[in-house]
């Protein structure tokens, strides 16, 4: 199965994973999703990741997308997971827990890798900015196809607060904010990012991207805004790509 790898995407509300077909950039089997344990400590989350991997009887390398700054496998922030993750060598922790080689990377970076190879980023040079709207706002910045890791633009200060508190997808999906009102907030945020980094393309990801057609008319940025092709599977696919690139099969 040299053209297959395994990816796991850890989120604030759910942990999901599957085998990925790296030729097609798609899940090779239906994904398994389990609610993120509360509290989402390293031990509890590791146990869920192991459960998901064992569901598939997978014994090769595993890539893990995680909602935090991750530098050479070490977690540096923890905005939407338990703060006990900060400073943890997650590569080592999960390698020990699963009994296979594991590589961890930022979740939006993983989604961006997938979209640049298989999705809306294909063929784009210049500056591409992928944003994932969910529990928070993740970001992945690419210049001529090369990732600039751990940008975390969702944590910029905007309108007197952290940007993801102003425009995260959860405001619609959990807090019942009206879609058009939320989309107008997102447009303000995108215009702010455009002033800061001047991307050639915005790729709009996260679970709410499936409703993109309902609010696309709200966007007034110079750069086009396109919905992510891989949608909520992008993190799994990108994590699997990272594991395959680092370890092979």
PyMOL commands that set and color helices and strands:
alter all, ss='L'
color gray80, all
select helices_A, chain A and resi 42-55+83-85+90-98+107-118+153-155+163-167+170-173+179-197+207-214+216-218+231-247
alter helices_A, ss='H'
color red, helices_A
select strands_A, chain A and resi 4-10+14-21+26-27+32-35+62-66+70-71+74-75+102-106+127-133+137-143+146-148+157-158+161-162+201-205+224-227
alter strands_A, ss='S'
color yellow, strands_A
deselect
rebuild
show_as cartoon
